[in-house]
Structure formats: C-alpha cells, structure tokens
C-alpha cells in the first residue's frame, strides 16, 4: 500500500509535470520549425523575395492554422507515447527470437499503428503547406474520349503514404535501437545548455534517418504502389489519368523534385518527434533533491531514506540514487543530516537505511555475476566428477558461488549465503546435478568410486577436511569449494565427494527420466537446424549488455557510499559510519572479485561500437566498463582517505591482502 501511494505521489507531482513541461516547450518551438520547413520546401533561387512573402502570407491562412492545430495534437500524442514507453533500463534482446518477440508484442502493435497515423497526418499537412501538385487528392482531368472526370492525384498519395511509412519505420527502430531508453548524463548541466548541445545531433539524425526511410519507401512503392492506387480509385470512384506518368515506375520515381519534397517532409516529421523526445529526456532526467529528513510527519515518506528502497517507478529509484551521489560529493550540510542521530533514541536511522539499500544493490549485482559466471563456466551443465578435479578441491580452479558471499568469522557481511547455493545443496532434485550423480548400486561402479563417495566417519581425522592425504591443508580461500567454511573457515570435502543421505536414497522416477530424455532428444533435433540455431543462439555482446543494463544504479550506489565514507573521516562526529565500514569494504571487495572474474570471460572485454542510427542512446553498451572503473575508484577513495587505519577493521585474510594492494597502489 505504501509503495502504491509513494509511486502515485512521485508520478503525480514530478513525472507528469515534467512531461507536460517538455510537451509545452515542444509546442512553443513548433511555429519556428514550421516556418523553416515552409521556406525550405518552397524556396526558389530565382525569386527569393517573392517566396518569402508567399510563405509569410501562407502562415496566416486558415489552412495553415488548421495544420498547426493538427501538428500540436501530434506533438501531444508523441509526448504521451514517450511517457508511456520510456524506460531507464534498456530492453536488450539476447537473441534474435527475443527481438522478434519484442516486435510482435501487442503493445508494440499499438505503437506501430499510432506512429503510422501520426505520420500520415503530418505528411498531409506537409502536402497542404507545399501546395502546387501535392495539395489535393483528386483533380479534374480530361480522358482520351473527351469526357471530364475526377482523377487520382498520385503525387498527393505518394507524399501521404511516405509519412505513414516513415512513422512505421521510426516505431520499428525505436525497438531495435532502444530509442525509448532514457539515460542520465554524467555531467550536470542546465536544461538550455543540454538542449543547445544536442540540437545539431537532432538535425543530423533527422536528415540521415529520413534519407534512409525514403530510400526504403521508394523500393516498397515501386513494387507495391499499385495496390493503394487501385484501392483508392475503387473506394473513392476515381480514375487514373491517361496523360499522367505513373509514379510506381523507375522514370516516375526518379523525379528529383518529388524526391526532394519526400525527403524534406520526412525530415520535418522526424525532427518534430526527435525534438519532443530530446526535451522529454532533458526534463525527466533533471536532478531532483529529496530531503534527507523532515520535521513534518506527513512528508517523512518523501525523504531520501524512505524513497531509496522503492522499486516502482524505476525512475524514482534512479533519481534517488543520483541525488545520493550528488549530495555525498557536493553538499556538506546534507551529509551532516545523513550522519545525524535520531532524537530521542540516538539511532542512526538515516545512515542505516541508506547504507543498507546501497549494500543490497551491490550484493545483488555480485550474486548476478556469480550466477552468470557459473552458467558460462559449466556451459549450462553441471561439471562431471573426476579424480583429477577432486585433488584440486581447495585450489582456485574449482569455484563455487557459495563461498563468494560466505561469511568468515571476522567479516561483517549481511548478504545471505543461501542465495548463492548451487544445485549441489539440493541433492537429486537439482536439474544440474541429477543426470551426473553416479549410481553406486550399479554393478559397474568401480571400487575406487565407492571408496571416494563413501561417507566419512566423524571420528576420522579426515572428517571436515580434504579427502586426499596428499593435499595440504590451506587457509580459507575466497574462491574455494568449501561449504563448511561458512561456519568455521576451514576447507572441507568437496560436495561432489560426500553425498548426503538424501542424495543416496532419492532417485528420479521413471516418468521424470523419460521426460528428461525426450527433452534432450528434442534439443538435439532442433540444434541440427540452422534456422532454429540462428534464432535461438544467444548473442554474446547482447548478453553482456543485458547483465549490466541497470548498472547505472550500482555506479551511483558506489559513488554515494565511497564519498560518504570518505567524508565521515572528518565529518562523522558520532562514528555511525564505522559500524558498517567492514560490511561496506567486504561488499566492495566481493564485487571486485566478481567483476574481475567476469572480465576474464570471452567477449567481456571487447568494447562494442557505438550506434549512430537515429536518436538511440548507446551509452548502456559501455556500462560494465564504467562500473569497473567506478568500483576501483571507490576503493581507492576509501583507502587513500583512511590509510593504515583500515588495518584495524575486521575482515578476512583474503580481503586484507586485497586491500593492501589498494593501499600500496598496486591494484
């Protein structure tokens, strides 16, 4: 209930007003944009003064005012679609079939239809504005037999249909290139400066995209142009003039005057949409200052510690994290409110709420990276058991996700280790390990396998240790396969060597095994089909981008935490930050380990090429590199400020060793 009220408050008081302001500015910019279009479409080098006077008189005519009203409606509808379809986390399709699913979504069909209708309306206004041979749909013509009839004006049809095609193409590209994605600028600027700096990009994108769209439209009209002509003639009882040359031919479509008007009209249409989108992005991503604490009870739910844990709308959480990053750097007075204690009681509620949410974000990303690494390392399957792998139980090569976040005796981390539990904990019920569990009751099972998998007596000297006397006992490693290290920090037997009683007794039923075999057969059959594999194969670069799609929030969380910890060295009078400093350092170092392991995977370090098509923002493609740099900078920021004082912070030996590298500037 609180979440709904909070979202309604933010949407009603912030988002809607910002969207309305962006639409108002787009409407105010419409008259000069229309005037420029009118001059460029009717300009003549031989009579420039007469052209300008005709344009001025045309702007005050009744038809121009009516077209202006229609264009205002198009801008308002475009602004509404921006508000409805925008996202601060890009929708990245990891395969061709996923992209096809996005394009065929019913919600996207509505966007296709609305954009096509808006394109037809704008193109009709352009035809009225340009005049001459484009103004009317029908005109009186004389047939070969001398009779006078109403004939179809194909120039008008070509121009209006071009608007619908450009609208459809724009909506299609908005899905493919994430044009609806709204990114936050790293540098804070005034709205006017951002608009001024992006205006040239809008003009360039509009002109280039219009050129590509008109090229595709000409090809489509050349092959299918006879269909709309025949339908209009039959529906409106019109005829085709025998003296007019058809435009769905090579000679008809090579009319340079027609091509110029098609291009300038498409540019005008896209410029209106892109300028509305640009203003919407500028207003929505403007920094919003949340109060850290409020003296009034009714406003307490709008404070930063209460807003940060919110999930919906997502832009609320992003703006709150952005505000946290900004106040941690540039606002000493608001930082003092974060470090303050509640009265009465003397509790650091503000700092506890902020640090808890930031640590939860970092731990969630760590878990995601560990799960991704395990999936890639095993190729989606469980690793088979072998004697060689058993002897490397406590080495760095055998890595499980449990020990990434398993708490050591001196590590104060709040991330539950159960989140990282792999399929080995679930016994035979796990889909990853069930097909690979050896059947010890089989007569073909070797005595060595029975001896290795036999349970160890508790009184045995090897109970709780590695199963081979040739393997030296080591201290707890960060990337070990130990599960008992979560309790006592000592390496134990590999989970694959000592099955639990549940693993030995539980066996898959005949029906489950039959269904599993049939499923594998279907997979093998489909894997041999080239088209199926082309559609379903995951794109490595897209998978990496999807993994870090929301990393802007983690970047702000890292910046906010590190700057607050840095400022606490001299500003924290009550020492509230020192209570959570071990957890902060542990979470950052865990994330550092996960990020380093991720960048060792194939395709992880390859930088993608920036897309230059349309107004699509491709900054999300490099978020993983920005996150890695921000994480390392945050650790250096803390170690540089505290220096040798960090040696008194409780942490594991592995973390202390890793932190020492930052202290010595060797990382």
C-alpha positions in Angstrom: 0.0 0.0 0.0 2.8 2.4 0.8 4.6 1.6 -2.4 1.4 2.4 -4.4 1.0 5.7 -2.5 4.6 6.6 -2.9 4.6 5.9 -6.7 1.4 7.9 -7.1 2.9 10.8 -5.3 6.1 10.9 -7.4 4.3 10.3 -10.7 1.6 12.9 -10.0 3.9 15.7 -8.6 7.1 15.1 -10.5 6.9 12.9 -13.6 3.6 14.2 -15.1 4.6 17.9 -14.6 8.0 17.3 -16.2 6.4 15.5 -19.2 3.9 18.4 -19.5 6.6 21.0 -19.4 8.6 19.2 -22.2 5.4 19.0 -24.3 4.7 22.7 -23.8 8.2 23.6 -24.9 7.9 21.4 -28.0 4.6 23.2 -28.9 6.3 26.6 -28.4 9.1 25.5 -30.8 6.6 24.3 -33.5 6.0 27.7 -35.2 9.6 28.4 -36.0 10.2 24.8 -37.0 7.2 25.0 -39.4 8.4 28.3 -40.8 11.8 26.8 -41.6 10.2 23.8 -43.3 7.9 26.1 -45.3 10.8 28.2 -46.6 13.0 25.2 -47.4 10.2 23.4 -49.3 9.0 26.4 -51.4 12.3 28.3 -51.7 13.4 29.4 -55.2 16.8 30.8 -56.0 15.4 32.9 -58.9 12.7 34.7 -56.8 13.7 34.6 -53.2 11.9 37.7 -52.0 8.6 36.6 -53.6 9.0 33.1 -52.0 9.5 34.7 -48.5 6.4 36.9 -48.9 4.3 34.0 -50.1 5.4 31.9 -47.1 4.5 34.7 -44.7 1.1 35.1 -46.2 0.6 31.3 -46.1 1.4 31.1 -42.4 -1.5 33.3 -41.6 -4.0 31.5 -43.8 -6.9 29.3 -42.4 -5.4 26.1 -43.8 -2.0 26.8 -42.1 -3.8 27.4 -38.7 -5.7 24.2 -39.1 -2.5 22.3 -39.9 -0.8 23.9 -36.9 -3.6 22.6 -34.7 -3.1 19.1 -36.1 0.7 19.3 -35.6 0.1 20.3 -31.9 -2.0 17.3 -31.5 0.7 15.1 -33.0 3.3 16.6 -30.5 1.0 15.9 -27.6 0.4 12.4 -28.7 4.1 11.9 -29.2 4.8 13.2 -25.7 2.2 10.8 -24.3 3.8 7.9 -26.1 7.2 9.0 -24.7 5.8 9.0 -21.2 4.1 5.6 -21.8 7.0 3.7 -23.4 10.1 5.3 -21.9 12.5 3.3 -19.7 15.6 4.0 -17.7 16.7 0.3 -18.1 17.2 -0.6 -21.7 15.3 -3.6 -23.1 18.1 -5.7 -24.6 17.2 -8.8 -26.7 19.8 -11.5 -26.1 18.8 -13.5 -29.2 17.1 -13.0 -32.5 13.9 -14.7 -31.3 13.8 -12.4 -28.3 14.0 -9.4 -30.5 11.3 -10.8 -32.7 9.1 -11.3 -29.6 9.5 -7.7 -28.7 8.5 -6.6 -32.2 5.4 -8.8 -32.2 4.2 -7.8 -28.8 0.6 -6.4 -28.8 1.7 -3.3 -27.0 4.2 -2.6 -29.8 1.5 -3.1 -32.5 -0.3 -0.1 -30.9 2.8 2.0 -31.2 3.2 1.0 -34.9 -0.4 1.9 -35.6 -0.3 5.3 -33.8 3.0 6.4 -35.3 1.8 5.5 -38.8 -1.4 7.5 -38.3 0.6 10.5 -37.0 3.0 10.2 -39.9 0.1 10.3 -42.3 -1.4 13.4 -40.6 2.0 15.3 -40.7 2.5 14.3 -44.3 -1.0 15.5 -45.2 -0.1 18.9 -43.5 3.1 19.0 -45.5 1.2 18.4 -48.7 -1.2 21.3 -47.9 1.7 23.5 -46.9 3.8 22.8 -50.0 0.8 23.2 -52.3 1.2 23.0 -56.0 0.7 19.4 -57.3 0.6 17.9 -53.8 -2.4 19.9 -52.4 -5.4 17.8 -53.3 -6.2 14.1 -53.5 -8.3 14.4 -56.7 -8.3 16.8 -59.6 -10.5 17.2 -62.8 -8.9 15.6 -65.9 -9.9 15.0 -69.5 -9.9 11.5 -70.8 -8.9 10.4 -74.3 -12.6 10.3 -75.3 -13.0 13.9 -74.3 -15.0 13.3 -71.1 -14.2 15.2 -67.9 -13.7 13.1 -64.8 -12.1 13.2 -61.4 -8.7 11.6 -61.4 -6.4 10.5 -58.6 -3.5 12.8 -57.7 -0.7 10.3 -57.3 1.7 12.9 -56.1 -0.5 13.5 -53.1 -0.9 9.8 -52.5 2.9 9.2 -52.6 3.6 12.0 -50.1 0.9 11.0 -47.6 1.9 7.3 -47.7 5.5 8.3 -47.2 4.5 9.8 -43.9 2.9 6.6 -42.8 5.9 4.5 -43.8 8.3 6.9 -42.0 6.2 6.7 -38.9 6.2 2.9 -39.0 10.0 2.8 -39.6 10.5 5.2 -36.7 8.5 3.0 -34.3 10.3 -0.1 -35.6 13.7 1.4 -35.0 12.7 2.6 -31.5 12.5 -1.1 -30.5 15.6 -2.3 -32.3 17.9 0.6 -31.2 16.3 1.4 -27.8 15.2 4.9 -28.7 12.8 4.9 -25.8 15.8 4.4 -23.4 16.4 7.5 -21.3 20.0 7.7 -19.9 21.2 10.1 -17.2 24.0 12.5 -18.1 27.2 12.1 -16.1 27.8 15.9 -16.1 25.1 18.1 -14.6 24.1 20.9 -16.9 21.3 23.4 -17.3 18.5 22.3 -19.5 19.1 25.1 -22.0 22.8 24.0 -22.4 21.8 20.4 -22.9 19.2 21.3 -25.5 21.6 23.6 -27.3 24.4 21.0 -27.3 22.1 18.3 -28.7 20.2 20.4 -31.3 22.8 19.7 -34.0 22.5 16.0 -33.3 18.8 16.1 -33.7 19.1 17.8 -37.1 21.7 15.4 -38.3 19.8 12.3 -37.1 16.5 13.6 -38.6 18.0 14.3 -42.0 20.0 11.0 -42.2 17.2 8.8 -41.0 14.8 10.5 -43.4 17.1 9.7 -46.2 17.2 6.0 -45.4 13.5 5.8 -44.8 12.7 7.5 -48.2 15.1 5.1 -49.9 13.3 2.1 -48.5 9.9 3.6 -49.2 10.8 4.1 -52.9 11.7 0.5 -53.2 8.4 -0.6 -51.5 6.3 1.8 -53.6 7.9 0.6 -56.8 6.8 -3.0 -56.1 3.5 -2.4 -54.2 2.4 1.1 -55.2 -0.3 -0.2 -57.5 -2.2 -1.7 -54.5 -3.1 1.6 -52.7 -3.8 3.3 -56.1 -6.3 0.6 -57.1 -7.9 0.6 -53.7 -8.4 4.4 -53.6 -9.7 4.5 -57.2 -12.3 1.8 -56.4 -13.3 3.2 -53.0 -13.5 6.9 -53.9 -14.7 6.3 -57.5 -11.7 8.0 -59.0 -9.8 7.3 -62.2 -6.2 7.3 -63.3 -5.2 10.0 -65.8 -4.0 8.5 -69.1 -1.8 11.6 -69.7 0.0 11.4 -66.3 3.0 9.3 -66.0 2.6 6.6 -63.2 5.0 7.1 -60.2 5.4 3.4 -59.4 7.9 3.1 -62.2 11.6 3.9 -62.5 11.1 7.1 -64.5 8.3 8.3 -62.2 10.3 7.8 -59.0 13.4 9.5 -60.4 11.7 12.8 -60.3 14.3 14.9 -58.3 11.7 17.5 -57.3 9.5 14.7 -55.9 12.4 13.1 -54.1 13.4 16.4 -52.5 9.9 17.0 -51.2 9.7 13.5 -49.8 13.0 13.9 -48.0 12.2 17.4 -46.6 8.8 16.2 -45.4 10.3 13.1 -43.7 12.9 15.3 -42.1 10.3 17.6 -40.8 8.3 14.7 -39.3 11.3 13.1 -37.6 12.6 16.4 -36.4 9.2 17.0 -34.6 9.4 13.6 -32.9 13.1 13.8 -32.0 12.8 17.3 -30.6 9.9 16.2 -28.4 11.9 13.1 -27.3 15.0 15.3 -26.6 13.0 17.7 -24.4 11.4 14.7 -22.6 14.8 13.2 -21.9 16.2 16.5 -20.6 13.2 17.2 -18.2 12.8 13.6 -16.9 16.5 13.2 -16.1 16.8 16.5 -14.3 18.2 16.0 -10.8 15.7 16.0 -8.1 16.6 16.9 -4.5 15.0 14.7 -1.9 15.0 15.9 1.7 17.2 13.7 4.0 14.9 14.2 6.9 11.7 16.1 7.5 10.3 17.9 10.6 6.7 17.1 9.4 5.3 13.6 9.7 3.3 13.7 6.6 6.4 14.5 4.5 8.6 11.8 6.1 7.7 9.2 3.4 9.2 11.5 0.7 12.6 11.6 2.3 15.6 10.0 0.8 16.0 7.1 3.2 12.4 6.1 2.6 12.5 6.6 -1.2 15.7 4.6 -1.9 14.1 1.2 -1.2 11.2 1.8 -3.6 11.1 -0.4 -6.7 8.4 1.4 -8.8 8.6 3.6 -10.7 12.1 2.8 -11.6 12.9 6.4 -12.4 12.2 7.2 -8.8 14.9 4.9 -7.6 17.3 6.2 -10.2 16.7 9.8 -9.3 17.1 9.0 -5.6 20.4 7.3 -6.2 21.5 10.2 -8.4 20.6 12.6 -5.6 22.6 10.4 -3.1 25.7 10.6 -5.3 25.4 14.3 -5.7 24.8 15.1 -2.0 27.7 12.9 -1.0 30.1 14.9 -3.2 28.8 18.5 -3.1 26.6 19.1 0.0 28.2 19.1 3.4 25.0 20.3 5.1 23.0 17.3 3.7 25.8 14.9 4.6 25.6 16.1 8.2 21.9 15.1 8.2 22.9 11.6 6.9 25.4 11.3 9.8 23.0 12.6 12.4 21.3 10.6 15.2 17.6 10.5 15.8 16.1 12.3 18.8 15.1 10.7 21.1 16.9 7.4 21.0 20.2 8.4 19.4 19.9 5.9 16.4 21.5 6.5 13.0 18.3 5.7 11.1 19.3 7.8 8.0 22.7 6.2 7.6 21.4 2.7 8.3 18.7 3.0 5.7 20.9 4.5 3.0 23.8 2.1 3.6 21.5 -1.0 3.8 19.9 -0.2 0.4 23.3 0.5 -1.3 24.8 -2.7 0.1 21.8 -4.6 -1.1 22.3 -3.3 -4.6 26.0 -4.3 -4.6 25.3 -7.7 -3.2 22.5 -8.3 -5.8 24.9 -7.5 -8.6 27.6 -9.8 -7.1 25.1 -12.6 -7.0 24.1 -12.0 -10.5 27.7 -12.0 -11.7 28.5 -15.2 -9.8 25.4 -17.0 -11.3 26.4 -15.8 -14.8 30.0 -17.0 -14.3 28.9 -20.4 -13.1 26.5 -20.8 -16.1 29.2 -19.8 -18.6 31.9 -21.9 -16.9 29.8 -25.0 -17.0 28.2 -24.2 -20.3 24.8 -24.5 -18.7 25.5 -28.0 -17.3 27.0 -29.5 -14.1 30.6 -30.4 -14.3 31.3 -34.1 -14.3 33.2 -35.7 -11.5 36.8 -36.8 -12.0 39.6 -37.8 -9.8 41.8 -35.0 -11.0 39.3 -32.4 -10.1 38.9 -33.9 -6.6 42.5 -33.3 -5.9 42.1 -29.6 -6.7 39.3 -29.1 -4.2 40.8 -26.1 -2.4 42.6 -24.5 -5.3 41.4 -21.6 -7.3 40.3 -23.7 -10.3 37.3 -25.2 -8.5 35.0 -22.3 -7.8 31.5 -22.3 -6.4 29.2 -19.4 -5.8 28.6 -20.3 -2.1 32.0 -19.1 -0.9 31.8 -15.8 -2.7 29.5 -14.4 -0.1 30.1 -17.0 2.7 30.9 -15.0 5.9 34.2 -15.6 7.6 34.5 -15.2 11.4 35.7 -11.6 11.0 33.7 -10.5 8.0 30.6 -8.5 8.7 28.5 -9.0 5.6 24.8 -9.1 5.5 24.3 -11.0 2.3 22.7 -14.4 2.8 24.9 -17.3 1.6 21.8 -19.2 0.7 21.3 -17.0 -2.3 24.4 -18.4 -3.8 23.7 -22.1 -3.0 24.1 -24.1 -6.1 22.5 -27.3 -7.2 24.8 -29.4 -5.1 22.8 -28.4 -2.0 19.5 -29.6 -3.4 20.6 -33.2 -3.9 19.0 -35.2 -6.6 16.2 -32.7 -7.1 18.5 -30.3 -8.9 18.3 -30.3 -12.6 22.0 -29.6 -13.0 23.4 -32.5 -10.9 20.8 -35.2 -11.2 21.9 -36.6 -14.6 25.6 -36.7 -13.4 25.2 -38.3 -10.0 26.9 -41.8 -10.0 24.8 -44.8 -9.3 26.7 -46.6 -6.5 24.3 -49.5 -6.5 25.2 -50.4 -10.1 27.4 -53.5 -10.6 29.5 -51.4 -13.0 30.5 -48.9 -10.3 34.2 -49.2 -9.6 35.5 -49.9 -6.0 37.5 -46.6 -6.2 34.4 -44.6 -6.9 32.6 -46.3 -3.9 35.6 -45.6 -1.7 35.7 -41.9 -2.8 32.0 -41.4 -2.3 31.7 -43.3 0.9 30.7 -41.1 3.9 33.5 -40.3 6.3 33.2 -41.1 9.9 33.0 -38.2 12.2 35.8 -39.5 14.3 38.1 -39.9 11.3 41.0 -37.4 11.1 39.9 -36.6 7.6 36.4 -35.6 8.7 35.8 -31.9 7.6 39.0 -31.8 5.6 40.1 -32.7 2.1 39.7 -36.3 1.1 43.2 -36.9 0.0 46.2 -37.0 2.4 48.4 -35.6 -0.4 46.6 -32.3 -0.5 48.0 -29.9 2.1 45.6 -28.1 4.3 45.2 -24.5 3.4 43.6 -21.5 4.9 40.1 -20.3 3.8 40.2 -19.2 0.2 37.7 -16.7 -1.3 37.0 -18.9 -4.3 37.2 -22.3 -2.6 34.6 -25.0 -2.9 34.2 -25.2 0.8 30.7 -25.1 2.2 31.6 -25.6 5.9 33.9 -22.6 5.7 30.8 -20.5 6.2 30.9 -21.8 9.8 34.5 -22.3 10.8 36.5 -21.0 7.9 38.3 -24.4 7.3 38.3 -26.2 4.0 36.1 -29.3 3.8 35.5 -32.1 1.5 34.2 -31.4 -2.0 30.4 -31.5 -2.1 30.6 -34.0 -5.0 32.6 -36.5 -3.0 30.4 -36.8 0.1 26.8 -37.1 -0.9 24.2 -36.6 1.7 21.8 -39.4 2.7 19.1 -37.7 0.7 21.2 -37.8 -2.4 21.8 -41.6 -2.0 18.2 -42.5 -1.3 16.3 -40.2 -3.7 16.2 -41.4 -7.3 14.3 -39.9 -10.3 11.1 -41.6 -11.2 10.7 -43.4 -14.5 8.4 -40.7 -15.8 10.8 -37.9 -14.9 13.7 -39.8 -16.5 11.5 -40.5 -19.6 10.5 -36.8 -19.9 14.1 -35.7 -19.4 15.4 -38.0 -22.2 12.7 -36.8 -24.6 13.5 -33.2 -23.8 17.2 -33.9 -24.6 16.2 -35.6 -27.9 14.1 -32.6 -28.9 17.0 -30.3 -28.1 19.4 -32.3 -30.2 17.0 -32.4 -33.1 16.5 -28.6 -33.0 20.2 -28.0 -32.6 20.8 -29.5 -36.0 18.5 -27.0 -37.8 20.4 -23.9 -38.9 17.5 -21.5 -38.8 16.5 -22.6 -35.3 20.0 -22.1 -34.0 20.2 -18.7 -35.7 17.1 -17.6 -33.9 17.8 -19.1 -30.5 21.6 -18.7 -30.2 22.4 -16.0 -27.6 24.4 -13.0 -28.7 27.5 -12.7 -26.5 27.7 -8.9 -26.6 24.0 -8.5 -26.0 24.1 -10.9 -23.1 26.9 -8.8 -21.5 24.9 -5.6 -22.0 21.8 -7.2 -20.5 23.8 -8.3 -17.5 24.8 -4.7 -16.7 21.7 -3.0 -18.1 20.9 -1.4 -14.7 24.4 -0.8 -13.6 23.9 3.0 -13.5 22.2 2.5 -10.2 25.1 0.5 -8.9 27.5 3.2 -10.1 25.6 5.8 -8.1 25.5 3.5 -5.1 29.3 3.0 -5.2 29.9 6.7 -5.6 27.4 7.6 -2.8 28.9 5.1 -0.3 32.5 5.9 -1.1 32.1 9.6 -0.9 30.1 9.4 2.4 32.7 7.1 3.9 35.4 9.5 2.8 33.6 12.4 4.3 33.0 10.5 7.5 36.7 10.6 8.3 36.3 14.3 9.3 32.6 14.9 9.4 31.1 11.9 11.2 31.0 13.1 14.8 29.2 10.1 16.2 31.0 7.4 14.3 27.9 5.9 12.7 29.8 5.0 9.5 32.4 3.0 11.4 29.8 0.4 12.5 29.2 -0.6 8.9 32.6 0.0 7.4 33.6 -3.7 7.5 30.4 -4.6 5.6 31.0 -1.9 3.0 34.6 -3.0 2.4 33.6 -6.6 2.2 30.8 -6.0 -0.3 33.0 -3.9 -2.5 35.8 -6.4 -2.4 33.4 -9.3 -3.2 32.0 -7.3 -6.1 35.6 -6.5 -7.2 36.3 -10.3 -7.3 33.2 -11.0 -9.2 33.9 -8.2 -11.8 37.5 -9.3 -12.3 36.3 -12.9 -12.9 33.7 -11.7 -15.3 36.1 -9.7 -17.4 38.2 -12.8 -17.9 35.4 -14.4 -19.8 35.3 -14.3 -23.6 33.6 -11.2 -25.2 33.6 -9.4 -21.8 36.5 -7.1 -22.5 35.6 -6.3 -26.1 34.3 -2.7 -26.4 31.2 -2.5 -28.7 31.0 0.1 -31.5 28.7 3.0 -30.7 25.5 3.1 -32.8 24.9 6.2 -34.9 21.5 5.3 -36.1 18.7 7.7 -35.1 18.4 9.1 -31.6 19.1 5.8 -29.9 21.3 6.2 -26.8 24.1 3.6 -26.8 25.7 4.6 -23.5 24.3 1.4 -21.9 26.7 -0.7 -24.0 29.7 0.5 -22.0 28.2 0.5 -18.5 30.2 -2.5 -17.5 33.4 -0.6 -18.1 32.1 2.4 -16.2 31.2 0.1 -13.3 34.6 -1.5 -13.2 36.3 2.0 -13.2 33.9 3.3 -10.6 34.4 0.3 -8.3 38.2 0.6 -8.4 38.0 4.4 -7.9 35.6 3.9 -4.9 38.1 1.5 -3.2 41.0 3.8 -3.8 39.0 6.7 -2.5 38.4 4.9 0.8 41.9 3.5 1.2 43.5 6.9 0.3 41.5 8.6 3.0 41.8 6.1 5.8 45.3 4.7 5.0 46.7 2.5 7.7 43.6 2.9 9.9 42.0 0.3 7.8 44.3 -2.3 9.3 42.1 -2.1 12.4 39.0 -3.0 10.5 37.9 -6.6 10.9 37.9 -8.6 7.7 39.1 -11.9 6.3 42.7 -12.5 5.4 42.0 -12.6 1.7 40.2 -9.2 1.8 43.0 -7.8 3.9 45.5 -8.9 1.4 43.5 -7.5 -1.5 43.0 -4.2 0.4 46.7 -4.0 1.0 47.2 -3.9 -2.8 45.0 -0.8 -2.9 46.9 0.8 0.0 50.2 0.2 -2.0 48.6 1.4 -5.3 49.3 -1.9 -6.9 45.8 -2.8 -8.0 
